Amino acid sequence: MRAFLGAAIAALALLVGAAPPASAHASLVDSDPDEGAVVATAPETVVLTFNEPVRLTSQPIRVYDADGEQVESSAEADDRQVTVALPGADDLADGTYVVAWNALSGDGHPLSGALTFSIGAPSASLVEPPAPESSSRAVTAVRDALTAATYVGLLVAAGLALFTSRVLPTSWSGTDVRRRLRRLMSGAALVAGAAAVLLVPVASVYAQGRELDGLLTSFSPALVLNEVSCAVLVVVGLAVVVRASGDAPPDARAVRLLTGGALLALAGPALVGHTRAYAPWPLLVASDVLHLVAGATWLGGLVGLALAVRALAGREQLAATTLARFSTLAGGLLLLVAATGSFLGWRVVGSWDALFSTTYGRLLLVKVGLALLVAAMGGWNRWRTLPTVRAAAGFADRERAAALLTRTVRIEAVVLVALLATTGVLVNQPPRPEPLTAASGTTGASTAGVGDLRVLAVMSPQRPGANTLLVQVQDDAGDPVDLPAPPLVRLAGPGGQTEDVTVQTVGSGTWRAQVVVAAPGAWEVQVGLATSDREQERATVRLAVAR
């Protein structure tokens, strides 16, 4: 039995402690200009839109030109949008620019990325901007360890509070068992409360990409308000639980305090969850709390049964009553979790296709299957195990009933381990496919030489479907060259299909067209240049279209 309980606790640690920094579900979902866009004139601002509220940190957002020189800029955050102010159009030359952004998601995870856009026409090459500061593995390891300790201690302490107040019969004194439960509950509450408090300054350092030696000098309360609120609820709720617990069966007032304190503490982690990013957020946050309550009930019930099962082995009626109460409470919570979890999964995954085509969706289906297995086991225990325990008469029947009860707890522990392990993998997966971004260090532009000139072509988004094709003719210095007539452009696909493209002049030596790319693969942009009234040169620029 101890091995099963240890495995369950290890699975819980995996659930909350194994997520690397990249596991944050916040992501950039839109921008103005778009990634890789080519605009005719310099924009006054660049707007970044995220899928959940973000905040700025002590690290500034910087803008760089194609040569890696920093451009003057400023930034401010408003809910899910970050607005980066740029200098006037007269101060920005044509070419490619990179907005190296960083922000803090609602759950305390730092985010960073780069948005590339061009004015007039893309630059032929791009110097990669410097990476933002990030904390070392030591900081993330401490943060993960404190998070794991908070959740494991919280679920054990709150779960035992619910077990002693709602499951264990008050008609049974069980002084020794209740004393062991109280000691374990108090120890778990102490671990959870201390870890939640220590997590606040560590989360502040982690959010700013700093190291542990800056715990005091770099502490920023404004960046960790959610973590502070979570710590307050956990500490206050568990303090109520510890104060209301005792070695004797709880009276009506103690039952209310144990239940209320456990629910208050379990509400804390919902303040730093991802569900607030999706509407309607009150229902989704309530679903988060219900999931934690169910997890605490299962884990606390298994720990409580493991400590009480030997003492109850000769008391079949008490054992049956305890098991019935645990089954009823866990089963009711399971139904609530199934209903709210289905709605939560639908809102987060976003579509039926994503449910089957993404890793997150497939793992969610596995989790649902395990939950249905738990429901089936609850029905079996309710209609088969309980009657057997109640019907035990002689010594042999009592031995068989005790063995059946022990086996039931072990089987539920195995399913709990599987369910928590699946959830541990699930929380490390982004719920939706990450938005496409340009490869670091390149604008996606390709060139081909023709005499003393150079033809540059870029296609956006360079995926099957509708694309914007930009063609520019440059001299040796990279400056656009005016031609006597627009170029003749033809698009050739990997299957041999060709299409004449009508281009429109958008600037000096620069033309744009809307094209449809039928399939991924190697495509050619064949450009015919009229360099004079009688002479014409041809160049072929090759572009790779990804899937």
C-alpha positions in Angstrom: 0.0 0.0 0.0 2.8 2.4 0.8 4.3 1.8 -2.6 1.0 2.8 -4.3 0.7 5.9 -2.2 4.3 6.9 -3.0 3.6 6.4 -6.7 0.5 8.6 -6.4 2.4 11.4 -4.7 5.2 11.0 -7.3 2.6 11.4 -10.1 1.3 14.5 -8.4 4.8 15.9 -8.4 5.0 15.1 -12.1 1.7 16.9 -12.6 2.9 20.2 -11.2 6.7 20.0 -11.1 7.8 18.8 -14.5 6.7 21.6 -16.6 9.6 23.5 -18.2 9.5 27.2 -18.9 8.2 26.7 -22.4 5.0 25.0 -21.1 3.2 28.2 -20.7 -0.1 28.2 -22.7 0.1 32.0 -23.4 1.2 32.7 -26.9 1.2 35.4 -29.6 -1.9 35.0 -31.7 -2.0 38.1 -33.8 0.1 41.1 -34.7 -0.1 44.3 -36.7 1.8 44.3 -39.0 1.6 40.5 -39.6 4.7 38.3 -39.3 6.7 38.7 -42.5 4.5 41.5 -43.8 5.8 44.1 -46.2 4.2 47.5 -45.7 4.5 50.5 -48.0 5.2 53.1 -45.2 6.6 52.8 -41.7 3.9 52.1 -39.1 3.6 54.3 -36.1 3.1 51.4 -33.8 3.4 47.6 -33.7 0.6 45.8 -31.8 1.1 42.3 -30.4 -2.0 40.4 -29.3 -1.8 37.4 -27.0 -4.4 34.8 -26.0 -4.4 35.8 -22.4 -3.5 39.0 -20.4 0.2 39.7 -20.2 2.4 42.2 -18.4 5.7 43.9 -19.1 8.8 43.1 -17.1 12.0 45.0 -16.3 13.4 43.8 -19.6 12.5 46.4 -22.3 11.1 45.4 -25.7 13.6 46.4 -28.4 13.4 47.0 -32.1 16.3 46.3 -34.5 17.0 47.0 -38.1 18.4 44.4 -40.6 22.0 45.2 -39.5 21.3 44.6 -35.9 21.3 48.3 -34.9 18.7 49.1 -32.2 15.9 51.5 -33.1 14.4 53.9 -30.6 11.1 52.6 -29.3 8.8 52.3 -26.2 6.2 49.8 -25.2 3.1 49.5 -22.9 0.8 46.6 -22.1 -3.0 46.7 -21.9 -4.7 43.4 -21.0 -3.9 41.1 -23.9 -2.2 43.6 -26.2 1.3 45.1 -26.1 1.8 48.3 -28.2 5.3 49.2 -29.3 5.7 52.8 -30.4 8.1 53.4 -33.3 9.8 56.6 -34.5 8.2 58.6 -37.4 8.3 57.4 -41.0 11.1 59.8 -41.9 13.4 58.1 -39.3 12.9 54.5 -40.6 14.5 53.5 -43.9 13.2 50.8 -46.1 14.2 47.3 -45.2 13.5 44.6 -42.6 13.0 45.3 -38.9 12.7 42.9 -35.9 10.7 43.6 -32.8 12.3 41.5 -30.0 9.5 41.2 -27.5 9.2 39.8 -24.0 6.3 39.7 -21.6 4.9 37.9 -18.6 1.9 35.6 -18.9 -0.8 35.5 -16.2 0.6 32.3 -14.7 4.0 33.8 -14.1 5.8 32.3 -17.1 8.1 34.7 -19.1 7.4 34.8 -22.8 9.7 36.0 -25.6 9.8 36.0 -29.4 10.5 38.1 -32.4 8.3 39.7 -35.0 9.8 40.5 -38.4 8.3 42.9 -40.9 9.6 45.0 -43.8 9.1 48.6 -45.0 9.1 48.9 -48.8 10.9 45.6 -49.4 12.7 43.0 -47.3 16.4 43.2 -46.7 18.4 40.4 -48.3 19.8 39.3 -45.0 19.0 39.9 -41.3 21.3 40.0 -38.3 19.7 37.9 -35.5 18.8 40.1 -32.5 20.3 39.3 -29.1 18.3 36.8 -27.0 16.4 38.2 -23.9 17.8 37.5 -20.5 16.5 34.2 -18.9 17.0 32.6 -15.6 19.4 29.6 -15.2 18.2 26.1 -14.7 18.9 26.5 -11.0 16.1 29.1 -10.7 13.6 27.0 -12.7 14.5 23.9 -10.6 13.9 25.7 -7.4 10.6 27.2 -8.7 9.5 23.7 -9.9 10.4 22.1 -6.6 8.5 24.7 -4.6 5.5 24.4 -6.9 5.5 20.6 -6.5 5.8 20.9 -2.7 2.9 23.4 -2.7 0.5 21.1 -4.7 1.4 17.8 -3.0 1.2 19.3 0.5 -2.0 21.1 -0.4 -3.8 18.1 -1.9 -2.7 15.8 1.0 -3.7 18.3 3.7 -7.0 19.4 2.2 -7.8 15.8 1.2 -7.3 14.5 4.7 -9.4 17.3 6.1 -12.3 16.3 3.7 -11.7 12.6 4.6 -11.9 13.1 8.4 -14.8 15.5 8.2 -16.9 13.9 5.4 -15.9 10.2 5.1 -14.6 8.8 8.4 -17.7 8.0 10.6 -18.0 10.2 13.7 -19.5 7.2 15.6 -16.0 5.6 15.7 -13.5 7.2 18.0 -10.4 5.7 16.4 -8.2 7.9 18.5 -4.9 6.5 17.3 -5.9 6.6 13.7 -7.2 10.2 14.0 -4.0 11.3 15.7 -1.9 9.9 12.9 -4.2 11.6 10.3 -3.9 14.9 12.2 -0.1 14.7 12.4 0.1 13.9 8.7 -2.3 16.7 7.8 -0.4 19.3 9.9 2.9 18.3 8.3 1.5 18.5 4.8 -0.1 21.9 5.6 3.2 23.2 6.9 5.0 22.1 3.7 2.4 23.5 1.4 2.2 26.9 3.3 5.9 27.4 3.5 6.5 26.4 -0.1 3.7 28.8 -1.3 5.2 31.7 0.6 8.8 31.0 -0.6 7.5 30.7 -4.2 6.5 34.4 -4.3 10.0 35.9 -4.4 11.3 33.1 -6.6 8.5 33.6 -9.1 9.4 37.3 -9.2 13.1 36.5 -10.0 12.0 34.0 -12.6 9.6 36.4 -14.3 12.4 38.9 -14.8 15.0 36.4 -16.1 17.2 37.0 -13.0 19.1 34.7 -10.7 18.6 33.6 -7.1 21.1 36.1 -5.7 18.5 38.8 -6.7 15.7 37.5 -4.5 15.7 40.7 -2.4 17.1 43.3 -4.8 15.0 42.2 -7.8 11.8 41.5 -6.0 8.8 43.1 -7.7 5.4 42.7 -6.0 3.5 44.0 -9.0 4.7 41.1 -11.1 3.5 38.4 -8.6 0.2 39.7 -7.3 -1.5 36.4 -8.4 1.1 34.3 -6.6 0.7 36.5 -3.5 -3.1 36.0 -3.6 -2.6 32.2 -4.1 -0.2 32.0 -1.1 -2.6 33.9 1.2 -5.5 31.6 0.3 -3.4 28.4 0.8 -1.9 29.6 4.1 -5.2 30.9 5.6 -7.2 27.9 4.4 -4.8 25.3 5.7 -4.4 27.2 9.0 -8.1 26.9 9.6 -7.9 23.2 8.7 -5.1 22.5 11.2 -6.8 24.5 14.0 -10.1 22.6 13.5 -8.5 19.1 13.5 -8.2 17.0 16.6 -7.8 13.5 17.9 -11.5 13.1 18.5 -14.4 12.9 16.0 -15.2 16.4 14.8 -18.4 18.1 15.9 -20.7 20.0 13.5 -18.7 23.2 13.8 -15.3 21.4 13.3 -16.8 19.7 10.2 -17.7 23.1 8.7 -14.3 24.6 9.5 -12.4 21.6 8.0 -14.5 21.6 4.9 -14.5 25.4 4.4 -10.7 25.7 5.1 -10.0 22.9 2.6 -12.1 24.5 -0.1 -10.5 27.9 0.5 -7.0 26.5 0.2 -7.8 24.6 -2.9 -9.2 27.7 -4.6 -5.7 29.4 -4.4 -4.0 27.7 -7.4 -6.9 28.8 -9.7 -5.7 32.3 -9.4 -2.5 31.5 -11.4 -4.1 29.1 -13.9 -4.6 29.4 -17.7 -8.4 29.1 -17.6 -8.9 32.8 -17.1 -7.8 33.3 -20.7 -10.9 31.7 -22.1 -14.5 32.8 -21.8 -16.6 32.4 -19.8 -13.7 32.5 -17.3 -15.8 32.3 -14.0 -17.1 28.9 -15.1 -13.7 27.7 -16.2 -12.0 28.8 -13.0 -14.7 27.0 -11.1 -13.9 23.9 -13.1 -10.3 24.3 -12.1 -11.2 24.4 -8.4 -13.5 21.3 -8.8 -10.6 19.4 -10.4 -8.4 20.2 -7.4 -11.2 19.3 -5.0 -11.7 16.0 -6.7 -7.9 15.3 -6.7 -7.7 16.1 -3.1 -10.7 13.9 -2.3 -9.2 11.0 -4.1 -5.7 11.4 -2.7 -6.8 12.2 0.8 -9.3 9.4 0.7 -6.6 6.9 -0.4 -4.2 8.1 2.3 -6.9 8.0 5.0 -8.1 4.6 4.0 -4.5 3.3 4.0 -4.1 4.5 7.5 -7.5 3.3 8.8 -8.0 0.1 6.8 -6.2 -2.1 9.4 -8.1 -0.6 12.3 -11.4 -1.1 10.4 -10.6 -4.7 9.2 -12.6 -6.3 12.1 -15.4 -3.7 11.9 -17.2 -4.6 8.7 -20.1 -2.1 9.1 -17.8 0.8 9.8 -15.5 -0.2 7.0 -18.5 -0.4 4.6 -19.9 2.9 5.8 -16.4 4.6 5.3 -16.0 3.1 1.8 -19.6 4.1 0.9 -19.1 7.7 1.9 -15.8 7.8 0.1 -17.3 6.3 -3.0 -20.3 8.7 -2.9 -18.2 11.8 -2.4 -15.7 10.9 -5.0 -18.4 9.8 -7.4 -20.3 13.0 -7.1 -17.2 15.1 -7.6 -16.3 12.9 -10.6 -19.7 13.8 -12.3 -19.1 17.5 -11.7 -15.5 17.2 -13.0 -16.8 15.3 -16.1 -19.3 18.0 -16.9 -17.2 21.0 -16.3 -14.1 19.3 -17.7 -15.8 18.5 -20.9 -16.8 22.2 -21.3 -13.3 23.3 -20.3 -11.7 20.9 -22.8 -14.0 22.1 -25.6 -13.2 25.8 -24.9 -9.5 25.2 -24.7 -9.0 22.8 -27.6 -11.3 24.9 -29.8 -12.4 22.4 -32.4 -13.2 18.7 -33.1 -10.3 18.5 -35.5 -7.8 19.7 -32.8 -9.2 17.1 -30.4 -7.8 14.3 -32.7 -5.0 16.1 -34.5 -3.1 17.6 -31.6 -1.1 15.9 -28.8 -3.1 17.9 -26.3 -6.4 16.7 -27.7 -5.4 13.0 -27.9 -4.1 13.1 -24.3 -7.4 14.7 -23.2 -9.2 11.8 -24.8 -7.0 9.4 -22.8 -7.8 11.3 -19.6 -11.5 11.1 -20.3 -11.1 7.4 -20.8 -9.4 7.0 -17.5 -12.1 9.1 -15.8 -14.8 6.8 -17.3 -12.8 3.8 -15.9 -12.9 5.4 -12.4 -16.7 5.9 -12.8 -17.1 2.2 -13.7 -15.0 1.2 -10.7 -17.1 3.4 -8.5 -20.3 1.6 -9.7 -18.6 -1.8 -9.1 -17.6 -0.8 -5.6 -21.0 0.6 -4.8 -23.0 -2.5 -6.0 -20.5 -5.4 -5.5 -17.9 -4.6 -2.9 -20.1 -2.9 -0.3 -22.7 -5.8 -0.2 -19.8 -8.3 0.3 -18.3 -6.3 3.1 -21.7 -5.9 4.9 -22.5 -9.6 4.5 -19.3 -10.8 6.2 -20.3 -13.0 9.2 -17.6 -15.4 10.3 -13.8 -15.1 10.6 -13.2 -16.3 7.0 -15.7 -13.9 5.6 -14.2 -11.1 7.5 -10.7 -11.9 6.2 -12.1 -12.0 2.6 -13.9 -8.7 3.2 -10.8 -7.1 4.5 -8.7 -8.4 1.6 -11.4 -7.2 -0.8 -11.4 -3.7 0.8 -7.6 -3.5 0.6 -7.6 -4.6 -3.0 -10.2 -2.0 -3.9 -8.0 0.8 -2.5 -5.0 -0.5 -4.4 -6.9 -0.7 -7.7 -8.2 2.9 -7.2 -4.6 4.0 -6.4 -3.3 2.5 -9.7 -6.0 4.3 -11.7 -5.3 7.5 -9.8 -1.6 7.2 -10.7 -2.4 6.7 -14.4 -4.8 9.6 -14.3 -2.4 12.0 -12.6 0.5 10.9 -14.9 -1.6 11.6 -18.0 -2.6 15.0 -16.6 1.1 15.7 -15.8 1.9 15.2 -19.5 -1.2 17.1 -20.6 -0.3 20.3 -18.7 3.0 20.4 -20.5 1.4 20.5 -23.9 0.1 23.6 -25.6 -3.7 23.3 -26.1 -3.6 24.7 -29.6 -0.9 24.6 -32.3 1.7 27.3 -31.9 1.4 30.2 -34.3 3.8 30.1 -37.2 6.9 32.4 -37.0 9.7 33.1 -39.4 12.9 31.2 -38.9 15.5 33.1 -36.8 18.1 35.0 -38.8 16.2 35.1 -42.1 13.5 37.0 -43.8 12.5 34.2 -46.1 13.7 36.2 -49.1 15.6 34.5 -52.0 17.7 36.2 -54.7 19.1 35.5 -58.1 21.7 37.4 -60.1 21.1 38.7 -63.6 24.1 40.7 -65.0 24.9 43.6 -62.7 21.5 43.4 -61.1 20.0 41.2 -58.4 16.3 40.0 -58.3 14.9 39.5 -54.8 11.6 37.6 -54.2 9.7 36.8 -51.0 6.4 35.1 -50.5 4.2 35.4 -47.4 3.2 33.3 -45.6 5.0 30.8 -47.8 2.4 28.2 -47.1 -0.1 26.4 -49.4 -3.0 28.7 -50.2 -3.2 32.5 -50.8 0.2 34.2 -50.6 1.6 37.7 -51.3 4.5 37.7 -53.7 6.9 40.6 -53.7 9.6 41.1 -56.3 12.3 43.8 -56.2 15.2 44.5 -58.5 18.3 45.9 -56.7 21.8 47.1 -57.8 25.1 46.0 -56.3 24.5 48.3 -53.3 21.1 46.8 -52.5 19.2 49.9 -53.7 16.0 49.4 -55.7 16.4 50.0 -59.5 13.7 51.6 -61.7 13.1 49.7 -65.0 11.6 50.9 -68.2 8.7 48.5 -67.8 7.3 46.2 -65.1 8.8 42.7 -65.1 7.1 39.7 -66.6 6.6 37.2 -63.7 5.7 33.6 -64.0 5.2 31.2 -61.1 6.2 27.5 -61.6 5.3 24.7 -59.2 7.0 21.4 -58.3 4.5 19.5 -60.6 5.4 21.5 -63.7 2.4 23.7 -63.6 3.0 27.4 -64.5 1.0 30.6 -64.1 1.6 34.1 -65.4 1.4 36.6 -62.6 0.1 40.2 -62.9 2.2 42.5 -60.7 1.5 46.0 -59.5 4.1 48.7 -58.8 4.3 49.5 -55.0 7.6 51.4 -55.0 10.8 52.1 -56.7 11.9 48.9 -58.4 9.3 46.9 -56.3 6.2 45.0 -57.5 3.6 43.0 -55.6 1.1 40.3 -56.6 -1.5 38.0 -55.0 -0.9 34.3 -55.9 -2.3 31.0 -54.9 0.1 28.2 -54.1 -1.4 24.8 -54.7 1.0 22.5 -52.8 4.2 22.5 -50.7 7.6 22.0 -52.3 10.1 23.9 -54.4 8.5 26.8 -56.4 10.2 29.1 -59.0 9.6 32.7 -59.5 10.7 33.4 -63.2 11.3 37.1 -63.7 11.8 38.7 -67.1 13.5 42.1 -66.9 13.4 44.8 -69.6 16.7 46.5 -68.9 16.3 48.7 -72.1 14.0 49.1 -75.0 15.6 46.3 -76.9 17.2 44.0 -74.2 15.6 41.6 -71.8 17.2 39.6 -69.0 15.7 36.6 -67.2 16.2 35.4 -63.6 14.8 32.5 -61.7 14.3 32.8 -57.9 13.6 29.6 -56.0 11.4 29.5 -52.9 10.6 26.6 -50.6 6.9 26.4 -49.6 6.4 24.5 -46.4 3.5 22.3 -45.5 
